[in-house]
């Protein structure tokens, strides 16, 4: 399939399928490499996220170097994030992930639970940490979840193919027109 000179906006709730579709076209609003950058939390967490720990088996949970409660996520964004309040709870979650058929679920990221989370629909050209994350990942738009910590806001999640309502679609259209 050849994409031609059109620019494509991929719409699907499956972000991995969205990255595949985006790779079929020369010009996608969020290109496939940028979607993969967002889905791989280890690409952006070291610079924009809170302190974190990566592990792949339940015994390693005891070695996490900060106290619960934790936000327990998968290294690759899979929609399996959960808050855990004890080592036993974390072990149970990680054990379940290790037995899932999806190999992307086996590596986990533990980060301190934020005091609060603020979701920002970000488009290219925005200021602040959300705009900076978009530029670093190569995205034109995304929903960025910012966790509130003692040292300020930190990125805890990036959704490279968020839901678009009318207001969000207008923001995206305005940003695309400014770039054109």
CORVEN-V311923 format. One record per run of one state. SS is the DSSP state (H for helix, E for strand, C for the rest). FROM is the first residue (numbers start at 1). TO is the last residue. Records with the same first field share a line. If there is no record, write none. Layout:
# CORVEN-V311923
SS = FROM-TO ; FROM-TO
This chain:
# CORVEN-V311923
C = 1-7 ; 9-14 ; 24-27 ; 29-31 ; 49-51 ; 56-57 ; 64-69 ; 75-75 ; 77-81 ; 85-86 ; 100-102 ; 106-107 ; 113-115 ; 124-127 ; 138-140 ; 150-151 ; 160-165 ; 180-180
E = 8-8 ; 28-28 ; 40-40 ; 52-55 ; 70-74 ; 76-76 ; 82-84 ; 108-112 ; 116-123 ; 141-149 ; 152-159
H = 15-23 ; 32-39 ; 41-48 ; 58-63 ; 87-99 ; 103-105 ; 128-137 ; 166-179
